[in-house]
Amino acid sequence: MKGFAVILLVVVAMVQLFMAEPGAAISCGQVESQISQCLTYLSQGGTPSATCCSGVQTLSQSLHTTEDRQAACGCLKTAASRYTDLKPDAASQLPAKCGVSIGVPISPTVDCSKIQ
């Protein structure tokens, strides 16, 4: 029974980590989970997978406020700087190739304070 309680606590903690509170900006965990299926496309180019585009579309729908977009920008900037094999052209074209506009560039050099 103790094992079940520990597992339940871990699951609840993880759910809280990835869920934003109402009125709070989106978290980097949420942003990264939405674009994680795009890593192959971002490093190789070509055409993003349907799973990748689904994540980009979900991310787009999560960015309601300037605060959300600036937070997502910071997360994407950090993630972009971690991946040395990121193709800048592929990153900048990702939202358009998925048929959405997220209002946030995927670049390690963007100034997120200018995102509206």
VOKE-721254 format. One record per residue: x, y, z of N, C-alpha, C in turn. Coordinates in steps of 0.2 Angstrom, whole numbers, plus 5000, padded with zeros to 4 digits. Example, Ala and Ser with C-alpha at 12.3 -4.5 7.8 and 13.67 -1.06 7.14 Angstrom:
2
506649725039506249785039506649845039 506449895035506849955036506450005039 
END
This chain:
116
500449945000500050005000500450065000 501050065004501550125004501750134997 501950084993502150094986501650124982 501050114982500550144979500450214980 500550234987500450304989501050344986 501650314986502250344983502150364976 501950314972501850314965501350374964 500750374968500250424967500550494968 500950494973501250564974501650584969 502050544966502550554960502150574954 501550544953501150554947500850624948 500550644954500250704955500750764955 501350754957501850804957502050814949 502150764945502250774938501750804935 501150794936500550824933500550904934 500650914941500750984943501251024939 501850984938502451014935502251044928 501851004925501751014918501151054916 500751064921500151104921500251174923 500051224919500051294921499451314925 499551354930499051384934498651434930 498051444932497651494928497951554929 498051594923498351664924499151654924 499451594924500151594924500451584917 501051604916501351594909501451514908 501451494902501651434900502351414903 502451344905503051324907503451294902 504151294903504651264898504451194897 504251154902504051084902503551074897 503051124897502451114892502751134885 503151184884503351204878503851144875 504251124879504751064876504351004875 503850984879503450924877503050934870 502850994869502551004863502951004856 503551024857504051024851504550964851 504450924856504950864857504950824851 504350814848504250764842504550804835 504850864836505050904830505850894830 506150864834506850864834507250834828 506950784825507250764819507150814813 506550844813506450894808506950954809 507050974815507451034817508151024815 508350954816509050944814509250924807 508750894804508850874797508450914792 507950954793507550984789507050944785 506850954779506350914776505650934778 505250884779504550894781504350874788 504050914792503950894799503450844799 503450794804502950744804502350774807 501850734806501150744808501150754816 501550714819501550724827501850784829 502450804825502750864826502250924825 501950924820501450984818500850984823 500650924826500150924831500350954837 500950944839501250984845501351054844 501551074838501651144836500951184837 500451144834499751174834499451184841 499651134845499451134852499751194856 500451194854500851254857500451324855 500351324849500051384846499351404850 498951354851498351364855498451384862 499051374865499151384872499451454873 499651494868499951554869499451614868 499051624873498551674873498751744875 499251754879499451824881500151834879 500351904880501051924878501451884883 501251874889501651844894501851764892 501251734890501351664887501851664881 501751714877502251714871502951724873 503051774878503751784880504051734884 503651694888503851634891504051584887 503651564882503751514877504351534873 504451594871505051624868505651604871 505651624878506251604882506451534882 505851494883505951414883506251394876 505951414871506251394864506951424863 507151484865507751504864508251464868 508151444874508551404878508651334875 508051304873508051244869508451244863 508451294859508751304853509551314854 509751344859510451354861510751284863 510351234866510551174868510751124862 510351134857510451084851510851114846 511551094846512051114842511851104834 511451044833511351034826510751054823 510451104827509851144825509951174818 509551164813509551204807509151264808 509451324808509051394809508451394804 508551374797508051384792507451334794 507651274796507051234798506751254804 507051284809506751314815506251364813 506551414809506151474808505551454803 505551404799505051384795504551334798 504651304804504251254807503551274808 503351334811502651344812502251354805 502551384800502251394793502151324790 502651284791502651214788502051174791 501951194797501351154801500751194800 500751244796500051284795499851324801 500251354805500051394811500551454812 500351494815500851554817500851554825 501451544828501451544835501651614838 501851654833502051724836502751724839 503051674839503751664843504251634839 504751664837505251634833505651574837 505851524834506251474837507051494835 507351524839508051544838508451554844 509051544844509451554850509651624851 509551674846509751744846509151794847 508551764847507951814848507951854854 507751914854507551954860506851944862 506751904867506051884869505651944872 506051994874505652054877505352094872 505452084866505152114860504552084858 504452024860503851984858503252014861 502752024856502052044859501551994858 
END
